[in-house]
Structures are given as C-alpha cells and as structure tokens.
C-alpha cells in the first residue's frame, strides 16, 4: 500500500493507493466524519472509476477496515482487528 501526495493545479491532497490481489488499482480517500470531497477530488474519483479503478471514501476507522477487507487488501483476525 502506498500513500501519495497528488498535485492538481493549485490544490494538493493525499490519498491511499493500493494494488489489490487482482492487480486492480484502488484508491481510498480518508476524510473526517463531516469532510467533503473538493471539486478536484471529485474529478479524480470520477476519472479513477472511469479508468476501472476502485475508489472509496472512508470517514471512520471501521469504514476504512471494511473497505480494505472488501478489497482483500487486509485480513481481519478473529478478534476483529486487521491482521
């Protein structure tokens, strides 16, 4: 899994990128509970999805783990923790 800083015009933002076992590019945007995607982030998400990438936004740790688990980027141990 990689964390990149992407510059889009004047705005710079971070994303978490991962290559899932299926070799599909995946992007997970981490936001606060009330955080909104900027116009540049919305544009990036649309472009990523159009290119066949996976793209999700997570606002809590549980959401983040659920997305990564669905993508098979992490395994959940019997104790409910990412392994």
N, C-alpha and C positions, 0 to 999 in steps of 0.2 A: 504494500500500500504506500502511496506517495502523497505528500502534501505539497501543493504547488501554489505559487502566487502568480496570478494572471493579471496582466495589464490590459485593460480595454479602454483605449482612449485616455481620458483623464483619470478614470477610476481604476483602482487596484483592489482585487478581492482574492480571498483564499478559497480553495476547495480541496476536498479529499478525493483523490482519484485512486482507483483500484482496478487491477486486471483480475477478473473473476476466473474460476477454473475453465469456463467455456471460452476464454480469451476475448470476451466482450468488454469493451471499455466501460467503466462505471464511475459516476460522479455523485458524491454525497455532499450536499451543502448543509453546513451546520449553522443553525440560527437560534436566536433566543426565542422564548415562547411567543413573543409578540413581534419578532423580527419579520420584515417583509423582504422579498427579493427586489433588488433595484432593477430598473429597466435593462441595464446591461446584463444582469444575472438572469433575467427572464429570457433575454435574447440568446444567451449562452445555453440555457436549458433547452430552448426550442431547437437550436442548432444541434446540440448533442443528441437529443431524441430523434431528430430527423436523420442523423448520421447512423442511427442504430445503437447508440449507447444507452446504458441505463442511467437514469437521473432521478434522484430523490432529495427531498429536503427533510431534515430531522430537527426537531425542536427540543427533544429530551434525550437523555442517555438511553432510555428504554427504546425509543423510536430508532435511534442510531443502531443499537444492537439488533433490533428486529430487521432493519433493512439489510445490514451486513450479513445477518444469518440467512435471510431470504436469498441473498446473492451468493451464499455459500463462501463468503469471504472470512467468516469466523464460525467456530463451532460453539455451541452452548453446552457447558458441562452440566452434570446432574444437579448442581447447586444453583442453576440459573445464571451462571456467570459465563462470560466469553472465555473460551479456552484458547 
